[in-house]
């Protein structure tokens, strides 16, 4: 035990012996960890933005076109499916949702932007967004809308709160927090009548049917009955099932997610190279000290512990600033883009494990010189 304590103390002294080298070493490790952390944050932004609308829908079960994969894809179905679903035992209510991608014009800038227009029946529960539910009466007048407060600035700076959608004037009477995604930089929520006025779509075709179940209804049984009653052009999912399905799609079915994971791997590889250079140089500069220890009877195991503890300390010193800098950079990205870019506690722990793995692997590689070291060579 005393030998282990002395190895830890010796490692710490070796690490802090030269302050300039210590700062440079910590900076190199921080850079590598920051690369990995940002890639993880970007991937989280992709996943969270893809399901943020889905999470805000007030439904136990959702019925969608079977070709609607992912959820944000546009695939309509006939509104007859809404009434067929409502006939199933255990279903309490069914609400339609319409979605369209249209052209938004800011009258001050005279520029066109794609915008997601979400239409719903104001008399039926549809959203879990307090700002919408508390002010829903404002949407009863045709030509009014709520604008996503997290939309890009080019959407939100409006003279007299008036803009155009498909060259039709729209009055912004409120806002709601949602966020952008990798498809559009802004969203509008409007009543069904305003939606038909703006898009010229037929009310006979809806994007999603939102079902709420009666208290105590068996979810699995309702889903089984829906599968029996509804025709094969649609599918019914519980909200949790649909979220999991979409997350799986974005994790494994899209190139961008794979590219971001490759970025994490490359960051790890860069970190191993940086840490190896740091620790190998550290070993070379202290070969005489290590040779003295071996001449005094300390074996390779003791010296290995010294170098490995030094690598763990280095990973810990680089971990803290990387988390702080990464969180600040992702927060700035979220503020400027509207994307929900962030890292959670689980992500931070994963980066911490990657940091320790990265530095210990580099330390193991750097120890090759010490294992073959003969004290007589240096005396």
C-alpha positions in Angstrom: 0.0 0.0 0.0 2.8 2.4 0.9 4.5 1.6 -2.4 1.3 2.5 -4.3 1.0 5.8 -2.4 4.6 6.6 -3.1 4.0 5.8 -6.8 1.1 8.2 -6.9 3.1 11.0 -5.2 6.0 10.4 -7.5 3.7 10.5 -10.6 2.2 13.8 -9.4 5.6 15.4 -8.9 6.8 14.3 -12.3 3.7 15.8 -13.9 3.9 19.2 -12.2 7.7 19.4 -12.3 7.7 21.7 -15.4 4.6 24.0 -15.4 4.9 25.0 -19.0 5.0 21.4 -20.2 2.1 20.6 -17.9 0.0 23.3 -19.4 0.8 22.2 -22.9 0.1 18.6 -22.1 -3.3 19.4 -20.5 -4.1 21.6 -23.5 -3.4 18.7 -25.9 -5.6 16.3 -23.9 -8.3 18.9 -23.6 -8.3 19.5 -27.4 -8.8 15.8 -28.1 -11.6 15.4 -25.5 -13.2 18.6 -26.9 -13.3 17.0 -30.4 -15.1 14.0 -29.0 -17.5 16.0 -26.9 -18.5 18.3 -29.7 -19.2 15.3 -32.0 -21.4 13.8 -29.3 -23.2 17.1 -28.8 -23.8 17.4 -32.5 -25.2 13.9 -32.6 -27.5 14.7 -29.6 -28.7 17.8 -31.5 -29.6 15.6 -34.5 -31.5 13.1 -32.3 -33.3 15.6 -30.1 -34.3 17.9 -32.9 -35.8 14.9 -34.9 -38.2 14.0 -32.1 -38.9 17.3 -30.3 -42.2 17.8 -32.2 -43.3 14.2 -31.4 -42.5 14.7 -27.7 -44.8 17.8 -27.6 -47.9 16.0 -29.0 -50.7 15.2 -26.5 -51.4 11.6 -27.5 -51.1 8.1 -26.1 -51.2 6.4 -29.6 -50.4 7.9 -33.0 -51.6 6.5 -36.3 -49.5 7.4 -39.3 -48.9 6.4 -42.9 -46.9 3.2 -43.0 -44.4 4.9 -45.3 -43.8 7.7 -42.8 -40.3 6.9 -41.8 -39.0 9.0 -40.1 -41.7 10.8 -38.3 -40.8 14.2 -39.9 -41.3 12.8 -43.4 -44.4 13.9 -45.2 -46.8 11.0 -45.9 -50.5 11.8 -45.6 -53.4 9.4 -45.1 -57.2 9.8 -45.5 -59.0 11.2 -42.5 -61.3 8.2 -42.6 -58.6 6.5 -40.6 -59.3 8.9 -37.8 -62.9 7.7 -37.4 -61.9 4.0 -37.8 -59.4 4.4 -35.0 -62.1 6.1 -32.8 -64.3 3.1 -33.1 -61.8 0.9 -31.3 -62.7 0.0 -27.7 -60.5 2.0 -25.2 -60.0 5.0 -27.5 -61.4 8.1 -25.9 -60.7 10.8 -28.5 -59.0 11.3 -31.9 -57.5 14.5 -33.1 -56.1 15.2 -36.6 -52.8 17.0 -37.3 -51.8 18.5 -40.6 -48.2 19.4 -41.5 -46.7 21.1 -44.5 -43.4 22.6 -45.6 -44.1 26.1 -47.1 -42.3 29.3 -48.0 -42.0 32.0 -45.4 -41.3 35.6 -46.3 -40.1 38.2 -43.8 -41.6 41.4 -45.2 -38.7 43.5 -43.8 -35.9 41.4 -45.4 -37.9 40.2 -48.4 -36.2 36.8 -48.2 -37.8 33.4 -48.5 -37.2 30.6 -46.0 -38.7 27.1 -45.7 -41.0 26.8 -42.7 -43.0 24.0 -41.2 -46.7 24.8 -40.8 -48.5 22.7 -38.3 -52.3 22.8 -38.4 -54.7 21.4 -35.7 -58.2 21.7 -34.5 -58.2 24.3 -31.6 -61.1 22.6 -30.0 -59.3 19.3 -29.5 -56.3 18.6 -27.2 -53.3 18.4 -29.4 -50.1 19.8 -27.8 -48.3 19.6 -24.5 -47.1 23.1 -25.0 -48.5 25.5 -22.3 -47.9 28.6 -24.4 -50.2 27.1 -27.1 -52.9 25.7 -24.8 -53.2 28.8 -22.7 -53.6 31.1 -25.7 -55.4 28.8 -28.2 -58.4 31.2 -28.5 -56.1 33.6 -30.4 -55.9 31.2 -33.3 -59.7 31.1 -33.9 -59.4 34.0 -36.4 -58.3 32.9 -39.8 -54.9 34.2 -40.8 -53.3 34.1 -37.3 -50.4 32.0 -36.1 -48.0 31.2 -33.3 -44.3 31.4 -34.3 -41.6 29.2 -32.7 -39.6 31.4 -30.4 -36.5 29.3 -31.1 -36.7 30.0 -34.9 -33.8 31.7 -36.5 -33.7 35.5 -36.2 -34.6 36.0 -39.8 -38.0 34.5 -39.0 -38.7 36.5 -35.9 -37.9 40.2 -36.5 -41.3 41.2 -38.0 -42.7 44.7 -38.6 -46.2 44.8 -37.0 -45.9 41.0 -36.5 -46.9 40.4 -40.1 -45.3 38.0 -42.5 -46.2 36.0 -45.6 -46.6 32.2 -46.1 -47.0 31.2 -49.8 -47.6 34.9 -50.5 -50.6 35.0 -48.1 -50.4 37.4 -45.2 -50.2 35.9 -41.7 -50.5 37.7 -38.4 -48.3 36.4 -35.6 -50.3 36.5 -32.4 -48.1 34.5 -30.1 -45.1 32.2 -29.7 -44.1 28.8 -28.4 -40.8 27.1 -27.6 -39.9 24.2 -29.9 -36.6 24.5 -31.8 -35.2 24.0 -35.2 -34.1 20.8 -36.8 -31.9 19.6 -39.7 -34.7 20.2 -42.2 -36.2 23.6 -41.3 -35.2 26.6 -39.2 -38.7 27.6 -38.0 -42.2 26.4 -37.3 -45.7 27.8 -37.3 -48.7 26.5 -35.4 -52.1 27.5 -36.9 -55.7 26.5 -36.7 -57.0 23.9 -39.2 -59.0 26.6 -41.2 -55.8 28.8 -41.4 -53.8 25.8 -42.5 -56.2 25.1 -45.4 -56.2 28.7 -46.4 -52.3 28.9 -46.5 -51.6 25.5 -48.1 -54.7 24.9 -50.2 -54.7 21.3 -49.0 -57.8 19.3 -48.7 -59.1 18.6 -45.1 -59.7 15.0 -46.3 -56.0 14.2 -46.0 -54.3 14.4 -42.6 -50.7 13.8 -41.6 -51.2 12.2 -38.1 -54.1 10.9 -36.0 -53.5 11.6 -32.3 -55.4 9.1 -30.1 -56.0 9.5 -26.4 -57.0 6.4 -24.4 -59.7 6.1 -21.8 -58.4 5.8 -18.2 -57.4 2.2 -17.4 -57.4 1.2 -21.1 -54.9 -1.6 -21.9 -52.3 0.0 -24.3 -51.2 -3.4 -25.9 -54.8 -4.5 -26.4 -55.8 -1.2 -28.1 -52.8 -1.5 -30.4 -53.7 -5.0 -31.3 -57.3 -4.0 -32.1 -56.1 -1.0 -34.1 -53.9 -3.3 -36.2 -56.9 -5.5 -36.9 -59.3 -2.7 -37.8 -57.1 -0.3 -39.7 -56.2 -1.1 -43.3 -52.6 -1.9 -44.3 -51.7 1.6 -45.5 -51.3 2.9 -41.9 -49.7 1.8 -38.7 -50.5 2.6 -35.0 -47.7 3.2 -32.4 -47.7 4.2 -28.8 -45.9 7.4 -28.4 -43.0 5.7 -26.6 -42.7 3.2 -29.5 -42.6 5.9 -32.1 -39.9 7.8 -30.3 -37.8 4.7 -30.0 -38.3 3.9 -33.6 -37.3 7.3 -34.8 -34.3 7.4 -32.5 -33.2 4.0 -34.0 -33.7 5.4 -37.5 -31.5 8.5 -36.9 -28.9 6.5 -35.0 -28.4 3.8 -37.6 -30.2 4.7 -40.8 -28.7 8.1 -41.6 -25.1 8.9 -42.9 -24.8 12.0 -40.7 -25.2 10.0 -37.5 -22.5 7.5 -38.6 -20.2 10.4 -39.6 -20.5 11.9 -36.2 -19.7 8.6 -34.6 -16.6 8.3 -36.8 -15.7 11.8 -35.6 -15.7 10.5 -32.0 -13.4 7.6 -33.1 -11.1 10.0 -34.9 -11.0 12.3 -31.8 -10.1 9.3 -29.7 -7.3 8.3 -32.1 -6.0 11.9 -32.1 -6.0 11.9 -28.3 -4.1 8.6 -28.1 -1.4 10.1 -30.4 -1.2 13.3 -28.4 -1.1 11.5 -25.1 1.5 9.1 -26.4 3.8 11.9 -27.5 3.4 13.6 -24.1 4.0 10.5 -22.0 6.8 9.1 -24.2 8.6 12.4 -24.0 8.1 12.3 -20.2 9.6 8.9 -20.0 12.6 9.8 -22.1 13.3 12.9 -20.1 13.3 10.9 -16.8 15.0 7.7 -18.0 17.8 8.3 -15.5 15.3 8.6 -12.6 13.6 5.4 -13.7 17.0 3.6 -14.1 17.9 4.7 -10.6 14.6 3.2 -9.3 15.4 -0.1 -11.0 18.9 -0.1 -9.7 17.5 0.4 -6.2 15.3 -2.7 -6.6 12.1 -1.2 -7.8 10.7 -3.5 -10.5 9.0 -2.7 -13.8 5.6 -3.0 -12.0 6.3 0.0 -9.9 7.4 2.1 -12.8 4.4 1.0 -14.8 2.2 2.1 -12.0 4.0 5.5 -11.9 3.4 6.1 -15.7 -0.2 4.8 -15.6 -1.1 7.0 -12.6 0.5 9.9 -14.5 -1.7 9.1 -17.5 -4.8 9.0 -15.4 -4.0 12.3 -13.7 -3.4 13.8 -17.2 -6.8 12.6 -18.3 -8.5 14.1 -15.2 -6.8 17.4 -15.7 -7.9 17.5 -19.4 -11.4 16.3 -18.6 -12.6 19.3 -16.6 -11.7 22.1 -19.0 -13.0 20.0 -22.0 -16.4 19.7 -20.3 -16.6 23.4 -19.5 -15.5 24.5 -22.9 -17.6 22.0 -24.7 -20.7 22.9 -22.7 -20.2 26.6 -23.5 -19.6 26.0 -27.2 -22.7 23.8 -27.5 -24.8 26.3 -25.6 -23.6 29.0 -28.1 -24.5 26.7 -31.0 -27.9 26.1 -29.5 -28.5 29.8 -29.0 -27.4 30.7 -32.5 -29.1 27.9 -34.4 -32.1 26.9 -32.3 -30.9 23.3 -32.2 -31.0 21.5 -28.9 -27.3 20.9 -28.8 -26.1 19.7 -25.3 -24.5 16.9 -23.4 -26.0 15.2 -20.5 -24.5 13.5 -17.4 -24.3 10.2 -19.2 -22.4 11.8 -22.1 -20.0 13.5 -19.7 -19.3 10.1 -18.0 -18.7 8.5 -21.3 -16.2 11.2 -22.3 -14.5 10.7 -18.9 -14.2 6.9 -19.6 -12.8 7.7 -23.1 -10.3 10.1 -21.5 -9.0 7.5 -19.1 -8.9 4.8 -21.8 -7.2 7.2 -24.2 -4.5 8.2 -21.8 -3.9 4.7 -20.3 -3.6 3.2 -23.8 -1.0 5.9 -24.6 0.8 5.2 -21.3 0.9 1.5 -22.1 2.6 2.2 -25.5 5.0 4.7 -23.9 6.2 2.1 -21.3 7.9 0.0 -23.9 11.1 1.9 -23.5 11.1 1.5 -19.7 10.5 -2.3 -19.9 13.7 -2.8 -21.8 15.7 -0.3 -19.8 18.9 -1.5 -18.2 20.2 0.7 -15.4 23.9 0.0 -16.5 23.2 1.7 -19.8 22.8 5.1 -18.1 25.6 4.9 -15.5 
